[in-house]
Amino acid sequence: MMYRPALVALAVLLCSSPFVRGGKVLVFPLDGSHWINMKVLVEELHSRGHKITLLWPSDSWYIKQESPYYESITIGSSIDFDKKCFESFANTMINMRREGASLWSRISLECEMANQFSQMHNHQVQMVGEMFENTQLMQSLKDAMYDLVLTDPALGGGVFLGHRLGLPLVFTVRWTVQGDGHDAIAPSPLSYVPMPASEMTDKMTFTQRVKNLIIYLFTQFGIWYITYSNYTPFVQHYFGNDVDYMELFQAADIWLMRNDFTFEFPRPTMPNIVYMSGFQCKPSKPLSKELEDFVQSSGEHGVIVMTLGTLVAELPEDITEDIAAAFAQLPQKVIWRHKGKRPSTLGNNTLLLDWLPQNDLLGHPKTRVFVAHGGTNGIQEAIYHGVPLVGLPLMFDQHDNFFRMKERGVAQVLDIATVNKDNFLEVLKEVLYDPTYREKMRVLSNLHRDQPMKPLDKAMFWIEFVMRNKGAAHLRTESYKMSKIQYHSIDVVAFLLAVILLVFTVFIYAVKVLWQSLFSRSKVKSE
């Protein structure tokens, strides 16, 4: 009798819980910051009882072979482009911009980067080709009876493997091998959908629309050079001469998009795109005692948090001296992730750390401003916690990300080529003391949070939806199977024009014949 209440409670709990069948998920990850996002999904899937198998590349930067959340299968080297290459590129780009390098020098650097990306894609297809030729590995993957493949389409390996195994595909995506994820499957009119890196809004003047088209054409050339030449021979060899490599991407069941319309400008979308911006964000946890004491010592002035991400641990020495000197003139306390030489101008109000708990600091009530490089994760965490921004974008999509934040009135942005003590201090004071930045960021944060379902729960629902239903083909448009001529109805327009031309020609001919007939009759009568 004494156990009856506990048994009744257990029975009620079991009856009220939805039936969950543990699925089997094969994960083909991408390293760097992309893995930080993927890891959140992997851990959440594991917590829900799903078995995760991860294809582990032996040269990973951040991905660990051993983990309590997944089993790993070693697949060799995945890339030919290590972290030092990114660091070198970032430092070279900073120096060239500061020194006012010629346009030709900057184009040369961009071409070198394009070559590096091309080699990365080439190495990816070689690695996947070796997997396909490894009959023992492929048979073991088939025998495992996975429910789906979860991958990041910024590289093509996971996409090709999913199709080779005949499994449903779920993407965690911001970019594909051809650029912005939307452009691969959703209509993207150049008249109001700005190209990545264009730093334009959805309200473009005629001149801006011309610029948008030119950027699009250059982007298409880059796609042809970097991806088409690498993926086309591979896909034709393994999937058939009539298969375009992008068709394999476009055939994915669900696209878990790592942004939303608090970040994006309004644009067309598709039924199988699920927006999960900020899915990695969460309430802050308590800081360590030492860090909490430092934060509390700021009093009513609060703290400033600064980090430039994982690829750029330190800036040129003169810039760090200027930044430190600007911080020293503020009453706020500063927590700065910095691995370089300690600046001689560093004030007593600034704490240097090799690593900092970014999410926990941004969620602290005393945090006033976030100085960042413009990575998507950091910006989304700032939006989630309602912290205004000061931007020092360095490369890739960072300028575009901060442009969007500046347009929404929640950030100020500095050019790394011209930043100095005076303009950095001026911008910091503006964001710190003008209340509109924090007010607008709070509005943005409320919009982001005002959802019927948490982004991570939404992502889990759709992953499990694909498991339950063996895909989501009913949400996927078949337009990707159409040629450009068919998609844009050029053949239909040409046909209708031909019909109109034919009708017009027949009409003219009939009128001409009728006119000649009437003319001949009148001539006979007159005679």
C-alpha positions in Angstrom: 0.0 0.0 0.0 2.8 2.4 0.8 4.1 2.2 -2.8 0.7 2.8 -4.4 0.9 6.7 -4.6 4.3 6.4 -6.3 3.0 3.8 -8.8 0.0 5.9 -9.6 2.2 9.0 -10.1 4.5 7.0 -12.4 1.5 5.7 -14.4 0.1 9.2 -14.9 3.5 10.5 -16.0 3.9 7.7 -18.5 0.4 8.1 -19.9 0.8 11.9 -20.2 4.1 11.7 -22.0 4.1 11.5 -25.8 5.3 8.2 -27.3 8.9 8.6 -28.3 10.8 6.1 -30.4 14.5 6.4 -30.2 15.8 7.0 -33.7 19.1 6.5 -35.3 20.8 9.6 -36.7 23.9 9.7 -38.9 25.7 13.0 -38.5 28.1 14.4 -41.1 29.5 17.5 -39.4 31.4 20.6 -40.6 34.1 21.9 -38.3 34.7 25.3 -36.8 31.8 27.5 -35.7 29.4 25.3 -37.7 30.2 22.4 -35.3 29.2 24.6 -32.3 25.7 24.8 -33.8 25.6 21.1 -34.8 26.8 20.1 -31.3 23.7 21.7 -29.7 21.4 19.6 -31.9 23.4 16.4 -31.3 23.2 16.9 -27.5 19.5 17.6 -27.6 18.8 14.6 -29.8 20.8 12.4 -27.4 18.8 13.8 -24.4 15.6 12.7 -26.2 16.7 9.1 -26.5 18.0 9.1 -30.0 21.2 7.2 -31.0 23.8 9.4 -32.7 26.6 8.2 -34.9 29.0 10.9 -36.1 31.5 10.6 -38.9 34.6 12.0 -37.3 37.4 13.5 -39.5 40.8 12.9 -37.9 42.0 16.4 -38.5 39.1 18.2 -36.7 39.7 21.5 -34.9 36.9 21.2 -32.4 35.1 17.9 -32.9 36.1 15.3 -30.4 36.3 11.6 -31.2 35.1 10.5 -27.8 31.8 11.9 -26.5 29.0 10.8 -24.2 26.5 12.1 -26.8 27.5 10.1 -29.8 29.5 7.2 -31.2 32.1 8.1 -33.8 33.4 6.5 -37.0 36.7 7.8 -38.2 36.7 8.8 -41.9 40.2 10.2 -42.3 41.0 13.8 -43.2 38.1 16.0 -44.2 39.7 19.2 -45.3 42.9 20.5 -46.7 42.5 23.9 -45.1 43.4 24.2 -41.4 42.7 26.9 -38.8 46.1 28.6 -39.4 45.1 29.3 -43.0 42.0 31.2 -41.8 44.0 33.1 -39.2 46.7 34.0 -41.7 44.0 35.2 -44.2 42.3 37.3 -41.5 45.6 38.9 -40.4 46.6 39.6 -44.0 43.2 41.1 -44.8 43.4 43.4 -41.8 46.9 44.6 -42.7 46.0 45.2 -46.3 43.0 47.2 -45.4 44.9 49.3 -42.9 47.8 49.9 -45.3 45.5 51.0 -48.1 46.6 48.2 -50.4 45.7 48.6 -54.1 42.6 47.1 -55.5 44.7 44.6 -57.4 46.4 43.4 -54.2 43.0 42.8 -52.6 41.7 41.0 -55.7 44.8 38.8 -55.6 44.1 37.9 -52.0 40.5 37.1 -52.7 41.6 34.9 -55.6 44.0 33.1 -53.3 41.2 32.5 -50.9 39.0 31.3 -53.7 41.7 28.8 -54.7 41.9 27.6 -51.0 38.1 27.0 -51.0 38.3 25.2 -54.3 41.0 22.9 -52.8 38.8 22.4 -49.8 35.9 21.3 -51.9 38.2 19.1 -54.0 39.5 17.4 -50.9 36.0 16.9 -49.7 34.9 15.0 -52.8 38.1 12.9 -52.8 37.4 11.9 -49.2 33.8 11.1 -49.9 34.9 9.2 -53.0 37.2 7.0 -50.9 34.2 6.4 -48.6 32.1 5.3 -51.5 34.8 2.9 -52.7 35.2 1.4 -49.2 32.5 -1.3 -49.6 32.9 -2.5 -46.0 32.3 1.0 -44.6 29.3 1.6 -46.9 27.8 -1.8 -46.2 28.1 -1.2 -42.4 26.4 2.2 -42.8 23.6 0.6 -44.8 23.2 -2.2 -42.3 22.9 0.2 -39.4 19.5 1.3 -40.8 19.7 5.0 -39.9 16.5 7.1 -40.0 18.1 10.2 -41.5 21.4 12.1 -42.2 21.9 15.4 -40.4 24.5 17.5 -42.1 25.6 21.1 -42.9 25.5 21.8 -46.7 28.3 24.3 -46.7 30.3 21.3 -47.9 28.8 18.6 -50.0 30.0 15.4 -48.3 27.0 14.8 -46.1 24.6 15.5 -48.9 26.2 13.0 -51.2 26.4 10.3 -48.5 22.7 10.7 -47.6 21.7 10.2 -51.2 24.1 7.3 -51.6 22.5 5.6 -48.6 19.0 6.5 -49.7 18.2 8.3 -46.5 16.1 11.4 -45.7 18.3 14.6 -45.4 17.9 17.3 -42.8 20.2 20.4 -43.0 21.3 22.7 -40.4 22.1 25.6 -42.7 23.0 29.2 -43.3 25.1 28.6 -46.4 25.3 25.9 -49.1 28.3 25.4 -51.5 26.7 28.1 -53.7 26.1 30.7 -51.0 23.0 31.7 -49.0 20.8 28.7 -48.2 17.6 30.5 -49.4 19.0 31.0 -52.9 19.3 27.2 -53.4 15.5 26.5 -53.1 13.5 29.7 -52.7 12.7 32.4 -55.2 15.2 35.2 -54.8 14.3 38.3 -56.9 17.3 40.5 -57.3 14.9 43.6 -57.2 14.4 43.3 -53.4 16.5 40.4 -52.1 20.0 41.8 -51.6 23.0 39.5 -52.4 25.3 38.5 -49.5 28.1 41.0 -48.9 26.2 43.7 -50.8 25.3 45.6 -47.6 22.0 46.7 -49.0 18.4 46.4 -47.7 15.3 45.1 -49.4 14.5 48.7 -50.4 17.0 49.3 -53.3 17.3 52.3 -55.6 17.9 51.8 -59.3 21.7 52.1 -58.8 21.6 49.6 -56.0 19.6 47.1 -58.1 22.3 47.5 -60.8 25.0 46.8 -58.1 23.0 43.8 -56.9 22.9 42.3 -60.4 26.6 42.8 -60.9 27.4 41.1 -57.6 25.1 38.3 -58.6 27.0 37.8 -61.9 30.4 37.8 -60.1 29.0 35.3 -57.5 27.9 33.0 -60.3 31.4 33.1 -61.8 32.8 32.2 -58.3 30.4 29.3 -58.0 31.4 28.0 -61.4 35.1 28.3 -60.5 35.0 27.0 -56.9 32.2 24.4 -56.8 31.0 23.4 -60.2 34.4 22.2 -61.4 34.8 20.1 -58.2 31.3 18.6 -57.7 30.1 18.0 -61.2 32.6 15.3 -62.2 32.0 13.6 -58.9 28.2 13.6 -59.1 28.2 12.5 -62.7 30.5 9.6 -61.8 28.5 8.3 -58.8 24.9 9.5 -59.6 24.7 9.7 -63.4 25.4 12.1 -66.2 22.0 13.6 -66.1 22.2 14.7 -62.4 23.1 18.2 -61.5 24.9 18.4 -58.2 22.6 21.1 -56.8 19.6 18.8 -57.4 21.0 16.6 -54.6 21.0 19.6 -52.2 17.6 20.8 -53.3 16.1 17.4 -52.7 16.7 17.7 -48.9 13.6 17.1 -46.8 14.0 19.9 -44.1 16.2 23.0 -44.0 16.8 24.1 -40.4 17.7 27.7 -41.1 20.0 29.3 -38.5 18.4 32.7 -38.9 15.0 34.4 -38.9 13.3 37.6 -39.9 14.5 39.6 -36.9 17.9 39.2 -38.7 16.9 38.7 -42.3 15.1 41.2 -44.5 11.6 39.9 -45.6 12.0 37.6 -48.6 10.2 34.6 -50.2 10.6 31.2 -48.4 9.5 27.6 -48.8 7.4 25.2 -46.7 10.4 22.9 -45.8 12.5 25.8 -44.5 12.2 25.9 -40.7 13.6 29.0 -39.0 15.5 28.3 -35.7 17.5 31.5 -35.2 18.9 31.6 -31.7 18.4 27.9 -31.1 21.8 27.7 -29.4 20.8 30.6 -27.0 19.8 29.9 -23.5 19.3 31.7 -20.2 22.6 32.6 -18.6 24.2 30.5 -15.8 25.9 32.0 -12.7 29.4 33.2 -13.3 32.4 31.9 -11.4 32.9 33.7 -8.0 36.0 35.6 -9.3 34.2 36.8 -12.5 31.0 37.7 -10.6 32.9 39.7 -8.1 34.6 41.6 -11.0 31.2 42.3 -12.6 29.6 43.4 -9.4 32.5 45.8 -8.8 31.3 47.8 -11.8 28.4 49.3 -9.7 25.8 51.2 -11.6 28.1 51.6 -14.7 28.0 48.0 -15.7 30.4 46.0 -17.9 31.5 45.8 -21.5 32.2 42.4 -23.0 34.6 42.1 -26.0 35.6 39.1 -28.1 36.5 38.7 -31.7 35.7 35.0 -32.0 37.9 32.0 -32.3 39.8 32.7 -35.5 41.2 36.1 -34.5 42.6 35.8 -31.0 44.6 39.0 -31.3 44.7 42.2 -33.3 47.8 44.2 -34.5 49.6 45.6 -31.5 48.9 49.3 -32.2 45.1 48.6 -32.5 45.1 46.7 -29.2 46.9 49.6 -27.6 44.3 52.1 -28.8 41.4 49.8 -27.8 42.9 49.4 -24.3 43.5 53.1 -23.9 39.8 53.8 -24.9 38.5 51.3 -22.4 40.7 52.8 -19.7 38.8 56.1 -20.0 35.4 54.6 -19.3 33.9 54.1 -15.9 32.6 50.7 -16.9 34.4 47.5 -16.2 35.6 45.6 -19.3 36.0 41.8 -19.9 38.1 41.2 -23.0 39.0 37.9 -24.6 42.6 38.6 -25.7 45.5 36.2 -26.2 48.2 38.6 -27.4 50.7 40.8 -25.7 49.3 42.7 -22.7 48.7 46.3 -23.9 50.8 48.9 -22.0 47.7 51.2 -22.0 45.5 48.7 -20.2 43.5 50.3 -17.4 42.6 48.9 -14.0 39.0 48.5 -15.2 39.9 45.9 -17.9 40.2 42.1 -17.3 41.9 40.1 -20.0 40.9 36.4 -20.4 42.0 33.6 -22.8 38.4 32.5 -22.8 35.1 33.9 -21.5 31.6 32.5 -20.9 30.0 34.6 -23.7 26.4 33.6 -23.2 26.5 33.9 -19.4 28.1 37.3 -19.6 25.6 38.6 -22.2 22.8 37.4 -20.1 24.1 39.2 -17.0 22.0 42.2 -16.0 25.1 44.4 -15.7 26.3 43.9 -19.3 25.8 47.1 -21.2 27.6 46.6 -24.6 29.0 43.7 -26.6 32.0 44.5 -28.8 32.2 41.7 -31.4 33.4 40.7 -34.8 30.0 39.9 -36.2 29.8 36.1 -36.2 26.2 34.9 -36.5 26.2 33.1 -33.2 27.4 36.1 -31.2 24.9 38.4 -32.8 22.0 36.0 -32.1 23.1 35.7 -28.5 23.2 39.5 -28.2 19.7 39.7 -29.7 18.4 37.0 -27.3 19.8 38.8 -24.3 19.0 42.3 -25.6 22.5 43.7 -25.5 23.4 46.5 -28.1 26.5 46.0 -30.2 29.7 47.7 -31.3 31.1 46.0 -34.4 34.7 45.3 -35.6 33.9 43.0 -38.6 36.9 41.3 -40.1 35.9 39.0 -43.0 33.4 36.7 -44.7 29.7 37.5 -43.7 30.6 39.6 -40.7 30.3 43.0 -42.5 26.9 42.0 -43.8 25.7 40.8 -40.4 26.6 44.0 -38.8 25.1 46.1 -41.6 21.8 44.4 -40.8 22.1 45.2 -37.1 23.1 48.9 -37.8 20.0 49.2 -40.1 17.9 48.1 -37.2 19.4 50.7 -34.9 21.0 48.4 -32.4 24.7 48.6 -33.4 27.5 50.9 -34.4 30.2 49.6 -36.7 33.9 50.6 -37.1 36.2 49.8 -40.0 39.2 47.9 -38.7 41.4 49.8 -41.2 40.7 53.1 -39.5 39.9 52.3 -35.9 41.8 54.3 -33.3 41.4 55.3 -29.7 39.3 58.4 -30.4 36.7 56.9 -32.8 36.5 53.7 -30.8 35.8 55.7 -27.6 33.3 57.9 -29.4 31.3 54.9 -30.7 31.4 53.1 -27.3 30.0 56.2 -25.6 27.3 56.6 -28.1 26.0 53.1 -27.7 26.5 53.2 -23.9 24.7 56.4 -23.2 22.1 56.8 -26.0 19.2 54.8 -24.7 17.7 54.2 -28.1 20.2 51.4 -28.9 19.2 49.4 -25.8 15.5 50.1 -26.3 15.6 49.0 -30.0 17.6 45.9 -29.0 15.0 45.0 -26.4 12.2 45.3 -29.1 14.3 43.0 -31.3 14.8 40.6 -28.5 11.1 40.5 -27.7 10.3 39.9 -31.3 12.8 37.0 -31.4 11.4 35.4 -28.2 7.8 35.9 -29.1 7.3 32.5 -30.7 4.8 29.7 -30.0 7.7 27.3 -29.7 11.3 27.6 -28.7 13.6 27.4 -31.7 15.4 24.3 -30.4 12.1 22.5 -29.8 11.0 23.4 -33.2 14.2 21.9 -34.7 13.7 18.8 -32.7 10.1 18.5 -33.8 11.0 18.6 -37.5 13.9 16.2 -37.1 11.6 13.7 -35.4 8.9 14.4 -38.0 11.3 13.2 -40.7 12.1 10.1 -38.6 8.4 9.3 -38.1 7.3 9.9 -41.7 10.5 8.7 -43.5 11.0 12.2 -45.0 9.0 15.3 -45.8 8.5 15.0 -49.6 5.1 16.8 -49.4 6.8 20.0 -48.3 9.5 19.9 -51.0 9.0 21.6 -54.3 9.9 19.7 -57.4 10.9 22.9 -59.2 14.6 21.9 -58.8 14.1 19.2 -61.5 13.1 21.9 -64.0 15.6 23.5 -66.3 16.2 27.3 -66.1 14.2 27.7 -69.3 11.2 25.8 -67.8 11.5 27.4 -64.3 11.3 30.9 -65.8 8.6 29.9 -68.3 10.9 31.0 -71.2 9.6 28.1 -73.3 6.0 29.1 -72.6 6.6 32.7 -73.4 8.4 31.7 -76.6 5.6 29.4 -77.6 2.9 32.1 -76.9 5.0 34.6 -78.9 5.2 32.1 -81.7 1.5 31.6 -81.7 0.8 35.3 -81.6 3.3 35.8 -84.5 1.7 33.0 -86.5 -1.9 34.4 -85.9 -0.6 37.8 -86.8 1.0 36.5 -90.0 -2.1 34.6 -91.0 -4.2 37.7 -90.3 -1.9 39.9 -92.4 -1.9 37.3 -95.2 -5.7 37.0 -95.1 -6.1 40.8 -95.2 -3.7 41.0 -98.1 -5.6 38.3 -100.0 -8.9 39.9 -99.3 -7.6 43.3 -100.3 -6.2 41.9 -103.6 -9.5 40.2 -104.3 -11.5 43.4 -103.7 -9.1 45.4 -105.7 -9.3 43.0 -108.7 -13.1 43.1 -108.6 -13.3 46.8 -108.6 -10.9 47.0 -111.5 -13.0 44.6 -113.5 -16.2 46.6 -112.9 -14.4 49.8 -113.9 -13.4 48.3 -117.2 
